[in-house]
Amino acid sequence: MKQVLLIMLLMLSPAIAIKTNADSYNKGDLITINVNNLSPLNHYKLICLSDYDEVFSHEFTAINDSYTYIYNISLIDPSGDWKLIFNNETKIITINQTRDSTHYLISFISPVNKDYERTESFNLRVNITSAGESISNATVQSFTPDGRRVNLTWIRESVYSTPYELGVNESIGIKTIKVMAGKEGYGGEGVINITIIPARIDLSIIQPELGSYDIGSKLIIKLLATYPNSSIPQIGVNASYGSKQINLKLTKGYYTGEYTLTSEDNGLKTLAINASDSFGNTGFISKKITGRGLLIYYLISNIYYIISGLIGAGVVFYYSRRKVVKSLDLNSLKKKEAQLLRKKKGLQADYYIKQSISRSIFDDEVSKVDEQLNIIKLKLRNLKK
């Protein structure tokens, strides 16, 4: 019930209003800002923006239900529309140039009109002159990429400079950089537009170092990822080897992972790595790697089946060879048997018909032939089994 009553009271309370003494001003004018319907002792903050750059801010504690703040527009304030923001209420006012506020000519040495990547750094450097004469020791200001005022340092003669580094989440597209100068009642203002594009996430493959690895070995992956300014981003990384996905994790500034090459990885394949951060910045790198040693890996992986196959093949070969040898031996023995039979007939012709040898020689030679014939007959019987 108390909460409902509090909500009703808040709904009935008058809204805080921002009022100014005018809607349009010239440089050098005073802006009187009045806010009403405040709660005494509450703390408040008034902010004024030019585009996204903070022109001024003012904090205070309310003493009563209204508060007045006066701001003097200087020569080093930007012209154009300003947005006054107070307690979620806004009011737009316009700041105009005067003859004295455009007395100086501000020309940009750096940057130039081109594309700049997020996180890229350069020197914001300008040349300030009046009727061709150098303006030295002036107060020169601009805004950092995150909208804070910054002074440009006088370098020499008419040159002023300050470091400028784009943020990793800088808005993509056209960015306007403003430079304002003032000295002894005279001023100048210059603007330049540059185009912001997404940052390139630079990827460097530390490992693998080689271009070929054995099937069955581990492919160790070690990756360094940086923005163009060399800072290390918090990114998401996707790695693949051929059609296989590899998980990488951040360890001591490097993205690491490993993958074991299988028989499917034989030959030339691509290790591809994609990186992206939450702001849309991206990076890509790849490396060709050859998987080698498929035969060795296959033999090791299938040793049981290979040995079994070799034994089977050996048995088949043994029996096949045995048949061949047996056939060769049988033919040889038959040829030898025929030779001995012819020799025996020759001895019989020499003794009985020609009577060219004696009885003792005949008996001795025939006995030797018969002995050899008996041995051959025994071998033939064994081979035919």
C-alpha positions as CSV (number, residue, x, y, z in Angstrom):
1,M,0.0,0.0,0.0
2,K,2.9,2.4,0.9
3,Q,4.6,1.6,-2.5
4,V,1.3,2.4,-4.4
5,L,1.0,5.7,-2.5
6,L,4.6,6.6,-3.3
7,I,4.1,6.0,-7.0
8,M,0.9,8.1,-7.0
9,L,2.7,10.9,-5.3
10,L,5.6,10.8,-7.8
11,M,3.0,10.8,-10.7
12,L,1.4,13.9,-9.2
13,S,4.8,15.7,-8.6
14,P,5.5,18.3,-11.3
15,A,8.2,17.4,-13.8
16,I,11.6,19.1,-13.6
17,A,11.8,21.7,-16.4
18,I,14.9,23.3,-18.0
19,K,14.6,26.9,-19.0
20,T,17.1,29.2,-20.7
21,N,17.1,33.0,-21.3
22,A,17.2,32.4,-25.1
23,D,17.3,29.6,-27.7
24,S,20.1,31.0,-29.8
25,Y,23.4,32.6,-28.7
26,N,26.6,34.1,-30.1
27,K,30.1,33.2,-28.9
28,G,30.9,35.5,-26.0
29,D,27.2,35.5,-24.7
30,L,26.1,34.3,-21.3
31,I,23.6,31.4,-21.0
32,T,21.3,31.6,-18.0
33,I,20.0,28.1,-17.2
34,N,17.2,27.7,-14.7
35,V,15.8,24.3,-13.5
36,N,12.7,24.1,-11.3
37,N,10.7,21.5,-9.3
38,L,13.8,20.2,-7.5
39,S,13.8,18.3,-4.3
40,P,15.9,20.1,-1.6
41,L,19.1,18.4,-0.5
42,N,19.1,16.1,-3.5
43,H,22.3,16.0,-5.7
44,Y,21.9,16.9,-9.4
45,K,24.1,17.1,-12.6
46,L,23.7,19.3,-15.6
47,I,25.4,18.2,-18.8
48,C,25.8,20.0,-22.1
49,L,26.8,18.1,-25.3
50,S,27.8,19.2,-28.8
51,D,27.1,16.1,-30.8
52,Y,28.7,13.5,-28.4
53,D,31.3,15.9,-27.1
54,E,31.0,17.3,-23.5
55,V,31.1,21.1,-23.6
56,F,30.6,21.4,-19.9
57,S,29.0,19.7,-16.9
58,H,27.9,21.1,-13.5
59,E,27.0,19.3,-10.3
60,F,25.2,20.8,-7.3
61,T,23.0,20.0,-4.3
62,A,19.6,21.7,-4.3
63,I,18.9,24.1,-1.5
64,N,15.4,24.8,-2.5
65,D,13.1,23.8,-5.4
66,S,14.9,25.8,-8.1
67,Y,18.5,26.4,-9.3
68,T,20.2,28.8,-11.7
69,Y,23.5,28.3,-13.5
70,I,25.2,30.8,-15.8
71,Y,27.7,29.7,-18.5
72,N,29.9,32.1,-20.5
73,I,30.3,30.9,-24.1
74,S,34.0,31.2,-25.0
75,L,36.0,31.3,-28.2
76,I,37.2,27.8,-27.6
77,D,33.7,26.4,-27.4
78,P,32.3,24.7,-30.5
79,S,29.5,26.3,-32.6
80,G,26.3,24.6,-33.6
81,D,23.6,22.9,-31.7
82,W,24.1,22.1,-28.0
83,K,22.0,19.7,-26.0
84,L,21.3,20.5,-22.3
85,I,20.5,17.4,-20.3
86,F,19.2,17.5,-16.8
87,N,17.5,14.7,-14.9
88,N,16.3,13.0,-18.2
89,E,15.0,16.3,-19.6
90,T,16.6,17.9,-22.6
91,K,16.7,21.3,-24.3
92,I,18.4,22.3,-27.6
93,I,20.1,25.7,-28.0
94,T,22.1,27.0,-30.9
95,I,25.6,28.7,-30.7
96,N,26.5,31.0,-33.6
97,Q,29.9,32.3,-34.8
98,T,30.8,35.9,-34.7
99,R,33.3,37.9,-36.8
100,D,35.9,37.8,-34.0
101,S,35.4,34.0,-33.5
102,T,36.3,33.3,-37.2
103,H,39.4,35.6,-37.3
104,Y,41.8,32.6,-37.3
105,L,42.1,30.1,-40.1
106,I,42.5,26.5,-38.8
107,S,43.8,24.0,-41.4
108,F,44.4,20.3,-40.6
109,I,47.8,18.8,-41.1
110,S,46.7,15.5,-39.7
111,P,44.4,13.6,-40.0
112,V,43.5,13.6,-43.7
113,N,40.2,12.7,-45.3
114,K,40.6,8.9,-45.5
115,D,39.5,5.7,-43.8
116,Y,40.7,5.1,-40.2
117,E,40.4,1.8,-38.4
118,R,39.1,1.6,-34.9
119,T,42.0,1.7,-32.3
120,E,44.2,3.5,-34.9
121,S,46.3,6.3,-33.5
122,F,47.6,9.5,-35.1
123,N,48.5,13.0,-34.1
124,L,45.7,15.6,-34.3
125,R,47.8,18.4,-35.8
126,V,46.7,21.8,-37.1
127,N,48.1,25.0,-38.6
128,I,46.6,28.3,-37.3
129,T,47.1,31.5,-39.2
130,S,45.5,35.0,-39.6
131,A,45.9,36.7,-42.9
132,G,48.9,34.4,-43.6
133,E,50.6,35.2,-40.3
134,S,51.4,32.4,-37.8
135,I,49.4,32.4,-34.6
136,S,51.6,31.2,-31.7
137,N,50.8,30.5,-28.0
138,A,47.0,30.5,-28.5
139,T,44.7,28.3,-26.4
140,V,43.7,25.5,-28.7
141,Q,41.3,22.7,-27.8
142,S,39.5,19.7,-29.3
143,F,37.7,16.6,-28.0
144,T,39.0,13.1,-27.5
145,P,37.1,10.2,-29.2
146,D,35.2,9.6,-26.0
147,G,34.1,13.3,-25.8
148,R,36.5,14.9,-23.3
149,R,38.1,18.2,-23.8
150,V,41.8,18.2,-24.6
151,N,44.4,20.9,-25.2
152,L,46.6,20.9,-28.2
153,T,50.2,21.7,-27.5
154,W,52.0,24.5,-29.4
155,I,54.9,22.8,-31.3
156,R,56.4,25.7,-33.4
157,E,55.3,28.8,-35.2
158,S,51.6,28.1,-36.1
159,V,51.6,24.3,-35.5
160,Y,49.6,22.7,-32.6
161,S,49.3,19.0,-31.9
162,T,47.9,16.3,-29.5
163,P,47.8,12.5,-29.7
164,Y,44.5,11.0,-30.9
165,E,43.5,7.3,-30.5
166,L,40.3,6.0,-31.8
167,G,38.3,3.6,-29.5
168,V,37.7,0.0,-30.2
169,N,33.9,0.6,-30.2
170,E,34.0,3.9,-32.2
171,S,30.8,4.5,-34.2
172,I,31.3,3.3,-37.8
173,G,30.9,5.9,-40.5
174,I,31.6,9.6,-40.6
175,K,33.2,11.2,-37.6
176,T,33.6,15.0,-37.2
177,I,36.7,16.3,-35.4
178,K,36.5,19.9,-34.1
179,V,39.3,22.2,-33.2
180,M,38.7,25.6,-31.6
181,A,41.3,28.3,-30.9
182,G,41.3,31.6,-29.0
183,K,43.8,34.4,-28.2
184,E,43.3,38.0,-27.0
185,G,39.6,38.3,-28.1
186,Y,40.0,36.5,-31.4
187,G,39.3,32.9,-32.3
188,G,38.9,30.4,-35.0
189,E,37.2,27.0,-35.5
190,G,38.0,24.2,-37.9
191,V,36.4,20.8,-38.6
192,I,37.4,17.7,-40.5
193,N,35.5,14.6,-41.3
194,I,37.1,11.2,-41.3
195,T,35.6,7.8,-42.0
196,I,35.7,5.1,-39.2
197,I,35.8,1.5,-40.3
198,P,36.0,-1.7,-38.2
199,A,39.3,-2.6,-36.7
200,R,41.3,-5.4,-38.2
201,I,42.1,-8.0,-35.6
202,D,45.7,-9.0,-36.4
203,L,46.2,-12.7,-36.0
204,S,49.7,-14.4,-35.9
205,I,50.1,-18.2,-35.9
206,I,52.9,-19.0,-33.4
207,Q,52.3,-22.7,-33.7
208,P,52.2,-24.9,-35.7
209,E,55.5,-23.9,-37.2
210,L,56.0,-26.6,-39.8
211,G,54.1,-27.2,-43.0
212,S,53.7,-31.0,-42.6
213,Y,53.0,-33.4,-39.7
214,D,52.7,-37.2,-39.3
215,I,49.2,-38.8,-39.2
216,G,48.6,-39.7,-35.5
217,S,50.7,-36.7,-34.2
218,K,49.2,-33.8,-32.2
219,L,48.8,-30.4,-34.0
220,I,49.6,-27.8,-31.3
221,I,47.9,-24.4,-32.1
222,K,49.1,-21.2,-30.5
223,L,47.7,-17.9,-31.8
224,L,48.4,-14.2,-30.9
225,A,45.6,-11.8,-31.5
226,T,46.0,-8.0,-31.3
227,Y,44.3,-4.8,-32.5
228,P,46.3,-2.4,-34.7
229,N,47.4,-0.5,-31.6
230,S,48.9,-3.8,-30.2
231,S,46.4,-4.2,-27.4
232,I,45.0,-7.7,-26.8
233,P,41.3,-8.0,-27.4
234,Q,38.7,-10.1,-25.7
235,I,37.5,-12.0,-28.7
236,G,35.8,-15.1,-29.9
237,V,37.9,-17.4,-32.0
238,N,36.8,-20.2,-34.3
239,A,39.5,-22.6,-35.6
240,S,39.0,-25.4,-38.2
241,Y,41.3,-28.0,-39.8
242,G,39.6,-29.2,-43.0
243,S,36.1,-29.9,-41.8
244,K,37.0,-30.5,-38.2
245,Q,36.4,-27.8,-35.5
246,I,39.1,-27.0,-32.9
247,N,38.4,-25.4,-29.6
248,L,40.8,-22.6,-28.6
249,K,41.0,-20.9,-25.2
250,L,42.8,-17.8,-24.0
251,T,45.9,-18.7,-21.9
252,K,48.5,-16.1,-20.8
253,G,47.8,-13.8,-23.7
254,Y,47.6,-16.5,-26.3
255,Y,44.8,-18.6,-27.8
256,T,45.8,-22.2,-27.7
257,G,44.4,-25.6,-28.6
258,E,45.4,-29.0,-30.1
259,Y,44.2,-31.5,-32.6
260,T,45.3,-35.1,-33.3
261,L,45.6,-35.9,-37.0
262,T,43.7,-38.9,-38.2
263,S,43.8,-41.0,-41.3
264,E,41.1,-38.6,-42.8
265,D,43.7,-35.8,-42.6
266,N,46.1,-37.3,-45.1
267,G,47.3,-34.8,-47.7
268,L,47.0,-31.0,-47.9
269,K,44.4,-29.3,-45.8
270,T,43.8,-25.7,-44.5
271,L,44.0,-24.6,-40.8
272,A,41.6,-21.6,-40.8
273,I,41.1,-19.2,-37.9
274,N,38.4,-16.6,-37.6
275,A,38.2,-14.0,-34.8
276,S,35.6,-11.4,-33.9
277,D,34.8,-9.1,-30.9
278,S,31.5,-7.8,-29.5
279,F,31.8,-4.6,-31.5
280,G,32.0,-6.2,-35.0
281,N,35.7,-6.1,-35.5
282,T,37.0,-9.2,-37.3
283,G,40.2,-11.0,-38.3
284,F,41.2,-14.1,-40.4
285,I,44.3,-16.1,-41.0
286,S,45.0,-19.5,-42.5
287,K,47.9,-21.9,-43.1
288,K,48.3,-24.9,-45.4
289,I,49.4,-28.1,-43.6
290,T,50.1,-31.5,-45.1
291,G,49.2,-34.7,-43.2
292,R,51.8,-37.4,-44.0
293,G,52.7,-41.0,-43.1
294,L,49.3,-42.6,-43.8
295,L,50.8,-46.1,-44.5
296,I,52.7,-46.2,-41.2
297,Y,49.6,-45.0,-39.3
298,Y,47.4,-47.6,-41.0
299,L,49.8,-50.4,-40.2
300,I,50.0,-49.4,-36.6
301,S,46.2,-49.0,-36.3
302,N,45.5,-52.3,-38.0
303,I,48.4,-54.4,-36.9
304,Y,46.3,-57.4,-35.8
305,Y,44.4,-57.7,-39.1
306,I,47.6,-57.1,-41.1
307,I,49.5,-59.9,-39.2
308,S,46.6,-62.3,-39.6
309,G,46.4,-61.5,-43.3
310,L,50.2,-62.0,-43.7
311,I,50.0,-65.3,-42.0
312,G,47.1,-66.5,-44.2
313,A,48.9,-65.3,-47.3
314,G,52.1,-67.1,-46.1
315,V,50.3,-70.4,-45.6
316,V,48.7,-70.1,-49.1
317,F,52.1,-69.2,-50.5
318,Y,53.8,-72.1,-48.8
319,Y,51.4,-74.7,-50.1
320,S,51.3,-73.2,-53.5
321,R,55.1,-73.2,-53.6
322,R,55.2,-76.8,-52.3
323,K,53.0,-77.9,-55.2
324,V,55.3,-76.2,-57.7
325,V,58.4,-77.8,-56.2
326,K,56.8,-81.2,-56.0
327,S,55.9,-81.0,-59.7
328,L,59.5,-79.9,-60.6
329,D,61.0,-82.8,-58.6
330,L,58.8,-85.4,-60.2
331,N,59.8,-84.4,-63.7
332,S,63.4,-84.3,-62.8
333,L,63.4,-87.8,-61.3
334,K,61.6,-89.3,-64.3
335,K,64.2,-87.7,-66.6
336,K,67.0,-89.3,-64.5
337,E,65.2,-92.7,-64.5
338,A,65.0,-92.6,-68.3
339,Q,68.7,-91.7,-68.6
340,L,69.7,-94.7,-66.3
341,L,67.5,-97.1,-68.2
342,R,69.2,-96.1,-71.5
343,K,72.6,-96.5,-69.8
344,K,71.7,-100.0,-68.7
345,K,70.6,-101.0,-72.2
346,G,73.9,-99.6,-73.6
347,L,75.9,-101.8,-71.1
348,Q,73.9,-104.9,-72.2
349,A,74.6,-104.2,-75.9
350,D,78.3,-103.7,-75.2
351,Y,78.5,-107.0,-73.3
352,Y,76.1,-109.4,-75.2
353,I,76.3,-108.1,-78.8
354,K,79.5,-106.2,-79.2
355,Q,81.4,-108.1,-76.5
356,S,83.5,-104.9,-76.0
357,I,83.5,-105.1,-72.2
358,S,84.4,-107.9,-69.8
359,R,82.0,-109.8,-67.5
360,S,83.3,-108.2,-64.4
361,I,83.0,-104.6,-65.7
362,F,79.4,-105.4,-67.0
363,D,78.3,-106.7,-63.6
364,D,79.9,-103.8,-61.7
365,E,78.3,-101.1,-63.9
366,V,74.9,-102.7,-64.1
367,S,74.9,-103.0,-60.3
368,K,75.6,-99.3,-59.9
369,V,72.8,-98.4,-62.3
370,D,70.3,-100.7,-60.6
371,E,71.1,-99.1,-57.2
372,Q,70.4,-95.6,-58.6
373,L,67.2,-96.8,-60.2
374,N,66.0,-98.2,-56.8
375,I,66.6,-94.8,-55.1
376,I,64.7,-93.0,-57.8
377,K,61.8,-95.4,-57.6
378,L,61.6,-94.8,-53.8
379,K,61.6,-91.0,-54.3
380,L,58.9,-91.2,-57.0
381,R,56.6,-93.2,-54.6
382,N,57.1,-90.6,-51.9
383,L,56.2,-87.7,-54.3
384,K,53.1,-89.4,-55.5
385,K,51.6,-89.7,-51.9
